[in-house]
Amino acid sequence: MKKNILIIIISFLSNFVLSQVVFNRIIEDTVAHITSSVVALDTGYVVVSGTGNQYGVRSVSIRYIDLYGEIQWKNICGSEENEYWEGFSNCMLSDEHTPTMSGTIIDNNYNNYGVSLFVFDNLYHSYELKLYEFDTLWKKAFNITKSNSEDFYIIGQNYNYDDEESRLYLVKINAEHQLVWQKSYGNRYEGGSQIIETSDKNILIGGRTFSFPTTITDEDWYLIKLDTAGNVIWQNGFGRPGFLNYDGPVQGLIETRDSNYVACGGYHALRSDTDTYWDGCLRKVSKDGVLMWERFYRSYSTITNPVTDWFENTISSLVYKNNELYVLGNWRSGIGRSRSYLQKISDSGDICWNREYYAINNTTNDQYLVSFQPTADNGFILAGYGNSYATYGYNPPQQAWLVKTDSLGIDGLCYTAPPELNIDIVLPATVNCSDTITVYAYIAGKSAPYTIETSIGQVIDSIYYPPLFVPVEIGLSLAEIDYGGNIIYTQQITEATLSNHEWGQCIAKPIEFYTPHTSGSQQINITVTDAYGESKTITKEVFVNDCGSGIAEEVVNFVNVYPVPARDKVYVDIGDFDFAQSPSSMQVAERSRSNRFNAEIYNSAGQLVKSVNVHNGLNVVDISDLSVGNYILKISAKDKTYSLNFEKL
């Protein structure tokens, strides 16, 4: 049996010094596990997952993992007759004396359903099971919170047989674990998935609803605020309006430092007859239930058969640590490959950094991180599962997956050190003096916001990673989704976070750039500084025309090659020179990456050594087979030819 264990202690310097244990591993067992929640303790981690017991009955697994990622023990909450189901992410409440967990118990012999409250000892070993409303009324419990007054509130969903509709279900239990009351909310297929106590001593629930849209086929996020007696203070639905738009449930819910709320989940961005395309979504809602802002995060991938693009992204959970917001999410390609990610987010929803994770190696598929918590050493513990680990020797193939990171998301497998700070700004060879031109900036590093300063006296600050994640194969071009031979969706990509870039996660962003005020050959120093105060400076040379002499208007440098010099590959960035300077929206929509151009590479003796096809946007050209030396890259399209020099190391 193969095992994937990688444990490493990493030290690095920034504004502070940290020494933290990190790991990325499968928590192997002889039965399948679907992870639900993780709890971070000072001595290790408690992982909650759905599994089976020795009787082959659906049960709940509680496993204790030490600080180095080694499993120490496993307890099964279950029985020979009844099914035990855990709740969603955060269904386990950590408590110094009596940890508790919400869930559902099902007696299939008598078709009974009940709300379960597991009360554990302080070591999470033994538990006492409390059951509420164990009867023939269909119900399920999904999550729990504990108030400052020691009351428990458990949420889920039940079924109203009178009008044949589901409702959001809420149960209040006092400190002695006695039922206080139970109530239902909503009108049409409501359900509760997340619950928190707010700073004003009320209860906020996040879930799903069909009541607020105008049609019964439109599902929204559901937020409902209650007082401790269960009276509605306000309730609202949030989502994309329209026929058959299913936005899913709220998957994470927190209160922010300004006493408002942020919820996370998915956004139903596009639907074909067979597929749904999702964006990850954050929404900030005021304490009065009014939408303050919403942000969408998209991750593109490519499919080769048929040749088309795909996007699917969702945000699974979110936490506040040191008054800073972090989100955990997953994206999936059209061929099943999936990656989980941890992001640090600004108060306005901008991305400070993004780290993507996989288990074992970068070819693993069908894996998801669903729950995370801050750890005592200022890092994070991320928990999830994978469905397809049989290829790597695991039986059964569905196993729990645990990732421990430091404060910057370094896990020792996918990331062994923080990304290096890098910047490149692609300037034309000739510019006018005292001008403003639009050029592309490429930035990668430890954390945004980044600031760019130039020797011209220009300062560009608050540069974050764009919420559009694009592989370099797509680059800055037109993304297109093909369904049944027809293009059903297009998006012109003008800025993005490029994945699989030579620098890792790389910002590609057009910026307004000031040119020198003195004519002739000029050197421009460009300095980028990250959020931790670390800086890097590069120097660019341009020829500056005399003021008034004029050159052709420069919007964006049409063809660029970088890095220079290069070792194994060069990136060829091609603008819209196949069209007019300002293409119409119709022209943009009609352009496709299938509209390819011929690129030829010549050596210093003028001999053709390589010919490749390239397209509008960002291209990756393999030059590993070329000898060390200087080369010319020529690109021809219609009546124009561009020649660029690069050096192969």
N, C-alpha and C positions, 0 to 999 in steps of 0.2 A: 504494500500500500504506500503510495507516494504521499508525502506531506510537503506543504509549502509553509516554511517557517523562516522568517527573516526578522531578526531582532538586532537593533543597532542603537548605540548611544551617540547622539549627534551634539556637537557643541559649535556654536557660531557666534560671531560678534556683530552687533548692530549698535543700537543705542543701549543695549543691555546684553548680558551674557546668560544663556540658558543651557542647561544640561538635562536632557529629557530622554526617556526611553520611548522608542517608537517601534511599531511593528505593523505588518500587513499579513494576515494569515487566515486560513480556513480553520474553523473550530470543528474538527472531524468527529463524526459519530456513526454508529451502525444503523441509525434510523434517520429519516429525512427531517429537516427543520426549516421552518419559515419564521425568520426573526421578526419580532414586533417592536421590542423596546430594549434599551440599555440604560443601566444606572451606574454612575461613576461614584465609587467609594474611595476613600484614602488608601485602602489596601488592595484594591482591584476593581473588577467590574462584574455586575450581575446582568446576564443576558436572558431575555424572555423570548421564547419561541413556541410556535405550535408544532406538535409532533404526535407520536403514538406511544402507547405504553405496552407493557408485556402482554396485554390482552388484545392488542390490535385496535384499541379504541382511541379516538382523538383526544389528546391531552395537552397539557401545558408543561413545557420544560423550563426549569430555572437552573441555569448553569453559572458557576462562579469561576471567573478567569482572573489569574493573578496579574500583577503589574507588567509582567513580561510576556503576556499572551498565552500562558499555559493554563489549560483547564485543570481545576482542582477537584470539583465535584459536580454532580448533576442530581437534581431532585425532580421527580415527576408529580405533577398535580393532576390526579385523575382517579378513575375507578374502573371496575370491570364492566359496569353497565352504562354509566352516563358519559356523554361527551362533555369535555371541558374546553372552552374556547377563550383565548386571551383577547384583550381589547386591541385597539390600534396603538400607534406610536405614543409613548408617554403614559401607557396604562399602568405602569408600575411607579408608585410613589415612594421615594426614598425618605425614610424617617429614622432618626437615631435609635429609637426604641422599638417601634412597631411599623415596619414597612407594610404597605398594602397594595393590592392589585385588583383591578376590575376585570370582569369577564362575563361569560354566559355559560350556563349549564343546560344541557338538553337530555331529557330522558326519552329516547326513541321508542321505548316499549309503550309508554302512555302518551306520547306526543306532548310532553310538558316542557316548558321553557322557564328559566329563572335567571335573575340577576345574581351574580356571584361576587362576593367580596372576600378575597384572600387576605388574612392577617398573619404576617410572618413574625418569627422571632427576630432579634436584632442581627442574627447571623444568616438569615434567609434560609435556614435549614427546615424547620418544621413550620406548619401553618395551621390556622384554624379557618374553616370554611363557613361563611355566612351566606344564606340564601334568602332572596326576597322575591315575593310574587311568583312562586314556582307553581305554574298552572298551565292550562291549555291555551292561554292567550300568547300568540307569537310575539316574541320580544328578543332583542339582543342588546348587550351592553358593550360600549366601545371605549369609554374613557372615564377618567375620574380626576377630581381635584379635592383638596382638603383646605378648608377655610381656617382663618386665624382663630375662630371660635371652636375648632376641632370637629366641625361637621364635615361630612363627606357628601359630595354631589356626583352621582354617576349618570352618564348620558348614554343614549343609544337610539333605538328605534323600536316601535311596537306597531301592531296592526289593529285598526278599528274595523271590526266586522260589520258595524251598522252601516257605514258608508263606503266600506271596502277601500279604505285608504290607509297608508302608513303615516305615522306621526313621529315627531321628535319626542323622545321619551326621557324624562328626568326623574331621578329618585334621590331624595334627601335622607341621609342616615346620620344619626347623632353620634357623639363621641363614644357612647356605650354600644354602638353598632345596632341600634334599634331603628326601624323604619319610622320616619317622621311623616313623609307624604310622598306621593308619586303624581306626576302630572304629564300631560301631553300637550304639544304645541304644533301649530301649523294647520294647513287645510288639505294639502295634496302632496303626499310622498315626501315628507320631511324626514331628516335623520341628523343626529348629532355625532360628530367625530372628535372634536377637540373642546376642552373646557378649561377656563382659568378663573381664579378670583381676581378681581380688579382692585386697584388701590383705593377706590371709593367704597370698598366692602360689598360690592355686588358680584354677580356671576355673568360671565360672557361665554357664549357657546358658539362654536363654528360647526357647520355641517352642510347639508344640501337641501334644496327646496325646489318645488315646482309651483309654488303659490304665487310668487311675485312676477314671473314672466307672463306675457299676454296669452300664451298658448300652453296647453298641457304637455307639449313636446319640448319645452325649453327648460332646462335645468340650470339653476344658478347656485353659487355659494350662498350659504345661509348664515347670517349673524343675528343673534338674539341676545339682548341684555336683560337680565332679570334681577329683582331684589332677592333677598334671602328667603322670602316667603313664596317665591316662585311667580311673582307678579311681573308682567312684561313692562319693561321701561321703554324699549324700542326694539324693532326687528326690521331687517331689510335683506334684500337679495342683490347679489352682484354677479354679473356675468355678461356674456355676449348675447344680445337679443337675436331672435330669429328662429326659424323653424328647424327643429332637430339639432339645436346647439346644446350640447351636454358639457357643462363646465366642470362637472364632477364635484366632490366635496371639498371643504376646507381641510387641508392636511396638516397645518401648523398654525398656531395662534399665540401671540405674545402681546404684552403691554409695553410700550416704548417709554423712554424717560420723560417725554412730554405728556404722559398720561393718555395718549391715544393708542391705537391698536394696529398691528400689522398681521395679516393673514397670508398664507401661501397655499399654492396648489397648482392647477393647470388651467390653461385657456384653450378652448376649442377653436383653433384658428382656421381650420380648413377641413372639409369632409368630402370624400369621394363616395362612390357606391360601396366600396369595400374597406376603405381606410379612413382613419381620423388622424389629423396632424395637430400636434399640441405644442404650445409654448408654455414654458414655465412662467408663473405669474405671482407677483406680489401686489397686494393692495393695502394701502394705509387708510384707515377709517377713523374718524374723530370719535371722541368719547360720547358724542350724540348720534353716532350711526351714519354720518355723512362721509361719502368717499372723498378723500383728500388727494390721493394720486394712485395710479396703477402703473406697474412696470411689467414688460413682457421680455422674456429671455428665450432666444431661439438658437437651436443647434442644428446646422445643416450636415448632411452626409450625402454621399453619392452612391448610386446603384448602377451596375454595369449592364444588367439584363432585366428590363430594358434600360437604356441610358437615361437616367433621370435623377433628380435630387429628391431629398426626403428631409423632413424635420420632425422631431419628437422630443419634448423636454417637459419635465414637471419638477416642482419643488416639493420635497417630501416633509421637511421639518425645518424649524428655525429656533435659534436661541439668542439670548442677550448675554454677553459676557463683558464685564468692565464697561458697561454702557455702549457696547458696540454690537452690531447685528451680524450674525452669521447664518447662512442658509445651507441646507443639504439637499441635493437634487440628483436627478438621473436623466440622461439622454440616451436614446436608442436609434440605431440606424435601421434602414428598411430591410437589412439582411439579418437583424437580430443582435448585432453587436451592441453592447450597452456599456456605458461608463457612468460612474457616479462622480459627483463633484461637490467640493466644499468651497464656498465663496464668503469673502468678507464684503459686506455691503454698507454703503454710506447711509446716512439718515434719509437721503432722498432717493435711495434705490440704485445708486451707481455702484459699479463693481470695482472694488479695490484690488482684489486678486482672486484667481480661480485656480483650483487644483483638481485635476481629474484622476480617478483611481480605478484600478482593475486588480483582480486577484491573480496570483501565479505569474502570468505574463500578459503582454498586450494583445494576445489573440483570444483571450477568454471571452465568452458570450454570456448573455442572460444572467446578469448579476446586478444587484440593486442594494444601495445603502438607504435605510429607511428611518433610522433614529440616531441621534447623537447628543452628547452632553459635554460640557466643559469638564476638564480634569483638574485635580489639585495642583499639578505642575504647570498650569497655564496652557495646556494643550487641549486636545479633543479626543474622545473615543467615539468612533463611528461604527454602527452595527447594521448588518443586512444579511443577505443570503444570495446564493447562486443556484441556478437550476441545471447547469450543464457541465458539471465538473467530472463526469465519467471519463472523458478523454484524458484526464490527468490522474486516473487511478482511484477515484473516489467512488465508493459504492455504499449507499445510493448516491446518485449525482447531485441531489439537492442537499446542500450543506450551509451552515451558518458561516458568515464572513465578518471578520472584525478588523478594524483599522485603527491604530493609535497614532496620532500625529502630534507634532509640537505646535507652538502658537501660530506658525506660518503654514501649517498644513503639510509639513514634511513627514513622510511615513517610512522612509528607508527602503522602499521598493520602487514605487513610481517616482519618488523624489528623494534623493539623497542629500540635497543641499538646496538652499533658496536659489531661485533663478538669478543669473548674472544680469546686472544692469547693462542694457545696450540701447543705443539710439542710432538711427540713420535717417537723414532727411535728404530726399533726392531732389537736387537742384539742377536746373538747366545750365548748360555751359556758359551761356551769355544772358545777361539780364540788363534791364534799364536801371539807372541809378534812382534812388529815393522812390522806389516803386513798391507795390504790394502784389505778390503773386500767390497763387494757390498751388501748393506742393503737397506731397505725401510725407508724413512722418511715421516712422516705424519705431516702436518703443516696447521693450520688455524688461522685466525686473521683478524685484521682491514684492512691491506693493505700490499701487496708485493711492492718492492722486500724485501725478507727476507734474513737474514744472520744467518748462524749456526756457532758457535764457540764451540770448545771442550777443555777440560782440557789437551788433548794430544798436543794442539797447532795447531789444524787444523781450517781453516776458509773456509767456503763454502758460497759464496755470490751470489747475483743476482738470487735468487730463485723466480720465478713467478708461477702463477697458469697455469697449462697446458691448452691448448685450446681445449682439449677433455673433455667434461662433461659427466660423466657416473654415473647412479644411483648405489647405493650400491648393488642392486640385481645383476647387471652385474659385478661390481667390476673389479679387475685386472685379466681378463680372456679373453676368445675369444668371441667377438661379432659376431653374425651371422644373416644374413637376409635370410629368407626363402620365396621363391616365388613358388607357385604351387608344393610344396613338395621338391623342390630343393634349395640347398644353393647357392645363387647367389652372395653373398659378405661376406667376413670374414675380421676381423681386430683383430690382437693380441694386447691387451691393456697392455702395460708395465708401463705407467704412465698416470695419469688422474687427473682431478678435480672431486672428488667424491661428488655427491649431495645427500641430505637426510642423510648425515653422522651425527653422534652424535654431531659433531662440526659445522654442517652446510656445507658450501663449504670447502672441505678439500683437500689439495694437497697430492697426493700419488705418490712419486717419488723415484726411485732408486738412491742412491748416493754412491760414493766411500768413505769409512770410514777408518780412520787410527786407528789401535789398539794400546794399551799401550806398552811402551818400557820396562816395568818391569814385571817379571813373578809373578804368584800367584793371589790371589783374589784382584781385583782392582775395584775402583769406578771411573766412568767417568762422569764428569759434562758436560752437553750439554746445551748451551744457544742459544735461537733463538731471534732475534731482528727484529721488523717490520719497515716499512718505516717511522714511526713517532718516532722511537727511543725507543719504549717500548720493554721490554725484559721479557723472562721467562726462568727459568733454571730447568732442570730435572736431576736426577742422575741415572745412570745405573751401575749395577754390573756384571762383567764378570770374568771368571777364565782364566788367561793367561798362556799358556804353556811356558816352557823354550824354548828359541830360538833354533831351530834345532831339537826339540823333535818331532814336526810334528803332525798335526791332519788332518782329511780329509778336502780337499779343500772346502772352503765355498764360494759359489757364492751368493746366496740369502737364508736367513733362510727359510726353506721349509714350515713350519707350524708355524703361530704366532697367539696368542690370545691377544686381548686388548679390552677395557682398563682393567687393573688389579689394584685394585678391580673394580667390575662392579655392576650395580644395576638391570637394566631391560633387558639388552641385551649385548652380547659380539660379537665382530667382529672376525671371523676366516679367516685368510689370508692363502691360500693354494697355494704353488708354483707348479712347473711342476714335482713333484716327481713321477708321473705315467710314465714318460719317462726318457731317459738318461739325464745327466747333461746339455747337449747342444742339445736339440731336433732339428731335421732337419726341414726345412721349411715345408716339406710335413707333418711331424708329427704334427707340430703346426696347420697347416690348417685343419687336420683331427680331432683335438681335439674339443670337444663340451662341453658345460655346461651340456648337457644331460649325460655325463660321470660322474656319481655321486659316492661318497664314503659314507661309513657309519661312523657316528660320535656318540660316546656314552659318556654320562656324568655319572660319578660315584661320590657318596658322600664320606665323609671321612671314612665311615664304609665299603667301597668297594661295596656298593649296586648300581646297575644300576637304575638311576632315570629318564633318558631321552635318547631317541635315535632319531637322525635327519639325514636327507640326506644333504650332502654338496658337493660342486664342486670346481674345480680349480678356483682360484681367491678369491675374497672377499665375505664372507658369513655373514649374519646377523642371529644370533641365539638368540631366545627369552628365557630368563631365569627368567622372572618375576614370574613364577609359582614355582620357587625353593625357599627353605628356606635359611635363612642366614647361611653362612658357607663356608667351603673350598671344592673344587670339582676338579676332574681330568677329562679332556677331552681327549678321545682316538679316533684317526682316523686311520682306516685301509684301505690300498689300496694294492692289490696284496700281495707281501710278506713283506710289511713294515707296522709298527705301530708306530704312534707318540703319546706321552702322554704329556699333558701340564696342569699345575695347574692354577686355578684362584679362586678368592674369590668373593662370592656373598654378597653384603651389604644389 
